[in-house]
Amino acid sequence: MASRPEFVAPPEIFCDDSEARKYTSSSRIIQIQASLSERALELLALPDDGVPKLLVDIGCGSGLSGETLSENGHHWIGLDISPSMLNVALEREVEGDLLVGDMGQGLGLRPGVIDGAISISAVQGFFHIFIQMLNKWS
């Protein structure tokens, strides 16, 4: 269990250049991200009016989930704490706009600017923080 990323270090440390490339080259990860992103879009229940929506991918990493958003005709902004992951996204020439940032600090966007948000794997980073807090309290 200790080899899971959320137990090794926070995402800004764990997701270095090597890990970012490894993550993005895994066909299993790519398939899982696409499937979960499709489901996230279904759950958003966006109006089917033919108008592209502006979505935020919180914890976008290398843009795997964002590709699904693009394939479904949407525009997107990707936010991630790992510059290494975003560099891979840039190399892959994803269609979204990319921002380095900590989702815990907010997005800095006015209300009503975006039509929805997804976050596929980013919650794992919270586990590291939670475990650290539990260890302090124990």
Short mmCIF file of the C-alpha atoms (twelve columns), coordinates in Angstrom:
data_MODEL
# 
_entry.id   MODEL 
# 
loop_
_atom_site.group_PDB 
_atom_site.id 
_atom_site.type_symbol 
_atom_site.label_atom_id 
_atom_site.label_alt_id 
_atom_site.label_comp_id 
_atom_site.label_asym_id 
_atom_site.label_seq_id 
_atom_site.Cartn_x 
_atom_site.Cartn_y 
_atom_site.Cartn_z 
_atom_site.pdbx_PDB_model_num 
ATOM 1   C CA . MET A 1   0.000   0.000  0.000   1 
ATOM 2   C CA . ALA A 2   2.921   2.376  0.596   1 
ATOM 3   C CA . SER A 3   3.685   2.613  -3.132  1 
ATOM 4   C CA . ARG A 4   0.455   4.476  -3.905  1 
ATOM 5   C CA . PRO A 5   1.314   8.086  -4.839  1 
ATOM 6   C CA . GLU A 6   -0.907  9.622  -2.188  1 
ATOM 7   C CA . PHE A 7   1.088   7.775  0.501   1 
ATOM 8   C CA . VAL A 8   4.519   8.663  -0.897  1 
ATOM 9   C CA . ALA A 9   4.366   12.455 -1.005  1 
ATOM 10  C CA . PRO A 10  2.090   15.346 -1.899  1 
ATOM 11  C CA . PRO A 11  1.391   15.698 -5.630  1 
ATOM 12  C CA . GLU A 12  3.702   18.649 -6.206  1 
ATOM 13  C CA . ILE A 13  6.585   16.439 -5.016  1 
ATOM 14  C CA . PHE A 14  5.533   13.013 -6.285  1 
ATOM 15  C CA . CYS A 15  4.571   14.136 -9.794  1 
ATOM 16  C CA . ASP A 16  8.050   14.992 -10.981 1 
ATOM 17  C CA . ASP A 17  9.151   14.781 -14.626 1 
ATOM 18  C CA . SER A 18  9.754   11.029 -14.526 1 
ATOM 19  C CA . GLU A 19  6.454   10.170 -12.839 1 
ATOM 20  C CA . ALA A 20  4.501   12.542 -15.095 1 
ATOM 21  C CA . ARG A 21  5.795   10.825 -18.227 1 
ATOM 22  C CA . LYS A 22  5.256   7.347  -16.771 1 
ATOM 23  C CA . TYR A 23  1.676   8.193  -15.788 1 
ATOM 24  C CA . THR A 24  0.813   9.551  -19.205 1 
ATOM 25  C CA . SER A 25  2.321   6.626  -21.118 1 
ATOM 26  C CA . SER A 26  0.279   3.954  -19.322 1 
ATOM 27  C CA . SER A 27  -2.453  2.643  -21.625 1 
ATOM 28  C CA . ARG A 28  -4.379  1.460  -18.556 1 
ATOM 29  C CA . ILE A 29  -4.322  4.946  -17.016 1 
ATOM 30  C CA . ILE A 30  -5.335  6.518  -20.330 1 
ATOM 31  C CA . GLN A 31  -8.321  4.152  -20.618 1 
ATOM 32  C CA . ILE A 32  -9.402  4.728  -17.008 1 
ATOM 33  C CA . GLN A 33  -9.112  8.514  -17.331 1 
ATOM 34  C CA . ALA A 34  -11.167 8.526  -20.540 1 
ATOM 35  C CA . SER A 35  -13.870 6.335  -19.031 1 
ATOM 36  C CA . LEU A 36  -14.108 8.359  -15.814 1 
ATOM 37  C CA . SER A 37  -14.146 11.621 -17.775 1 
ATOM 38  C CA . GLU A 38  -17.010 10.398 -19.955 1 
ATOM 39  C CA . ARG A 39  -18.932 9.486  -16.808 1 
ATOM 40  C CA . ALA A 40  -18.161 12.872 -15.242 1 
ATOM 41  C CA . LEU A 41  -19.616 14.576 -18.317 1 
ATOM 42  C CA . GLU A 42  -22.756 12.467 -18.018 1 
ATOM 43  C CA . LEU A 43  -23.106 13.424 -14.359 1 
ATOM 44  C CA . LEU A 44  -22.726 17.126 -15.186 1 
ATOM 45  C CA . ALA A 45  -25.891 16.797 -17.279 1 
ATOM 46  C CA . LEU A 46  -24.976 19.794 -19.418 1 
ATOM 47  C CA . PRO A 47  -27.698 21.084 -21.728 1 
ATOM 48  C CA . ASP A 48  -27.593 19.432 -25.135 1 
ATOM 49  C CA . ASP A 49  -28.014 22.685 -27.042 1 
ATOM 50  C CA . GLY A 50  -25.078 22.294 -29.415 1 
ATOM 51  C CA . VAL A 51  -23.175 25.141 -27.732 1 
ATOM 52  C CA . PRO A 52  -19.683 24.229 -26.465 1 
ATOM 53  C CA . LYS A 53  -19.342 24.677 -22.706 1 
ATOM 54  C CA . LEU A 54  -16.382 26.050 -20.744 1 
ATOM 55  C CA . LEU A 55  -15.322 23.487 -18.159 1 
ATOM 56  C CA . VAL A 56  -12.554 23.330 -15.576 1 
ATOM 57  C CA . ASP A 57  -10.525 20.163 -15.082 1 
ATOM 58  C CA . ILE A 58  -9.312  20.424 -11.487 1 
ATOM 59  C CA . GLY A 59  -6.104  18.436 -11.119 1 
ATOM 60  C CA . CYS A 60  -5.817  18.063 -14.890 1 
ATOM 61  C CA . GLY A 61  -2.334  16.533 -14.788 1 
ATOM 62  C CA . SER A 62  -1.115  15.833 -18.299 1 
ATOM 63  C CA . GLY A 63  -4.486  16.586 -19.868 1 
ATOM 64  C CA . LEU A 64  -5.838  13.064 -20.319 1 
ATOM 65  C CA . SER A 65  -9.277  13.995 -18.996 1 
ATOM 66  C CA . GLY A 66  -9.216  17.253 -20.895 1 
ATOM 67  C CA . GLU A 67  -8.838  15.337 -24.132 1 
ATOM 68  C CA . THR A 68  -12.206 13.743 -23.461 1 
ATOM 69  C CA . LEU A 69  -13.692 17.193 -22.874 1 
ATOM 70  C CA . SER A 70  -12.253 18.375 -26.198 1 
ATOM 71  C CA . GLU A 71  -13.491 15.262 -28.002 1 
ATOM 72  C CA . ASN A 72  -16.978 16.072 -26.720 1 
ATOM 73  C CA . GLY A 73  -16.798 19.573 -28.194 1 
ATOM 74  C CA . HIS A 74  -16.099 21.548 -25.016 1 
ATOM 75  C CA . HIS A 75  -13.486 24.152 -24.154 1 
ATOM 76  C CA . TRP A 76  -11.584 23.660 -20.914 1 
ATOM 77  C CA . ILE A 77  -9.178  25.142 -18.440 1 
ATOM 78  C CA . GLY A 78  -6.865  22.723 -16.664 1 
ATOM 79  C CA . LEU A 79  -5.545  23.428 -13.174 1 
ATOM 80  C CA . ASP A 80  -2.779  21.366 -11.584 1 
ATOM 81  C CA . ILE A 81  -0.251  21.797 -8.794  1 
ATOM 82  C CA . SER A 82  2.461   19.862 -10.665 1 
ATOM 83  C CA . PRO A 83  4.454   21.844 -13.242 1 
ATOM 84  C CA . SER A 84  5.882   18.541 -14.497 1 
ATOM 85  C CA . MET A 85  2.423   17.204 -15.325 1 
ATOM 86  C CA . LEU A 86  1.498   20.447 -17.075 1 
ATOM 87  C CA . ASN A 87  4.742   20.332 -19.074 1 
ATOM 88  C CA . VAL A 88  3.727   16.901 -20.366 1 
ATOM 89  C CA . ALA A 89  0.314   18.340 -21.273 1 
ATOM 90  C CA . LEU A 90  2.038   21.127 -23.217 1 
ATOM 91  C CA . GLU A 91  4.251   18.600 -25.018 1 
ATOM 92  C CA . ARG A 92  1.136   16.608 -25.910 1 
ATOM 93  C CA . GLU A 93  -0.406  19.826 -27.287 1 
ATOM 94  C CA . VAL A 94  -3.702  19.480 -25.438 1 
ATOM 95  C CA . GLU A 95  -6.386  21.951 -26.454 1 
ATOM 96  C CA . GLY A 96  -7.138  23.341 -22.980 1 
ATOM 97  C CA . ASP A 97  -5.634  26.356 -21.286 1 
ATOM 98  C CA . LEU A 98  -3.341  25.271 -18.452 1 
ATOM 99  C CA . LEU A 99  -2.763  26.885 -15.062 1 
ATOM 100 C CA . VAL A 100 -0.351  25.952 -12.284 1 
ATOM 101 C CA . GLY A 101 -2.209  26.188 -9.015  1 
ATOM 102 C CA . ASP A 102 -3.397  24.542 -5.832  1 
ATOM 103 C CA . MET A 103 -7.084  23.630 -5.969  1 
ATOM 104 C CA . GLY A 104 -7.274  24.347 -2.243  1 
ATOM 105 C CA . GLN A 105 -6.565  28.002 -3.002  1 
ATOM 106 C CA . GLY A 106 -9.511  28.415 -5.352  1 
ATOM 107 C CA . LEU A 107 -9.605  29.280 -9.024  1 
ATOM 108 C CA . GLY A 108 -9.916  33.039 -8.962  1 
ATOM 109 C CA . LEU A 109 -12.749 33.018 -11.510 1 
ATOM 110 C CA . ARG A 110 -15.884 35.115 -11.257 1 
ATOM 111 C CA . PRO A 111 -19.114 33.219 -10.594 1 
ATOM 112 C CA . GLY A 112 -20.889 32.197 -13.783 1 
ATOM 113 C CA . VAL A 113 -17.763 32.166 -15.962 1 
ATOM 114 C CA . ILE A 114 -17.569 28.385 -16.201 1 
ATOM 115 C CA . ASP A 115 -20.325 25.941 -17.042 1 
ATOM 116 C CA . GLY A 116 -19.009 23.034 -14.968 1 
ATOM 117 C CA . ALA A 117 -16.016 21.296 -13.486 1 
ATOM 118 C CA . ILE A 118 -14.586 17.808 -13.290 1 
ATOM 119 C CA . SER A 119 -11.861 16.342 -11.112 1 
ATOM 120 C CA . ILE A 120 -10.920 12.783 -11.895 1 
ATOM 121 C CA . SER A 121 -7.838  11.777 -9.877  1 
ATOM 122 C CA . ALA A 122 -6.934  14.885 -7.919  1 
ATOM 123 C CA . VAL A 123 -8.698  13.835 -4.737  1 
ATOM 124 C CA . GLN A 124 -5.879  11.345 -4.137  1 
ATOM 125 C CA . GLY A 125 -3.666  14.259 -3.106  1 
ATOM 126 C CA . PHE A 126 -6.002  15.013 -0.244  1 
ATOM 127 C CA . PHE A 127 -5.328  11.561 1.196   1 
ATOM 128 C CA . HIS A 128 -1.685  12.473 1.805   1 
ATOM 129 C CA . ILE A 129 -2.693  15.545 3.774   1 
ATOM 130 C CA . PHE A 130 -5.372  13.620 5.662   1 
ATOM 131 C CA . ILE A 131 -2.937  10.853 6.612   1 
ATOM 132 C CA . GLN A 132 -0.397  13.423 7.826   1 
ATOM 133 C CA . MET A 133 -3.066  15.006 10.000  1 
ATOM 134 C CA . LEU A 134 -4.111  11.622 11.405  1 
ATOM 135 C CA . ASN A 135 -0.503  10.787 12.229  1 
ATOM 136 C CA . LYS A 136 -0.129  14.064 14.141  1 
ATOM 137 C CA . TRP A 137 -3.276  13.369 16.139  1 
ATOM 138 C CA . SER A 138 -2.318  9.757  16.954  1 
# 
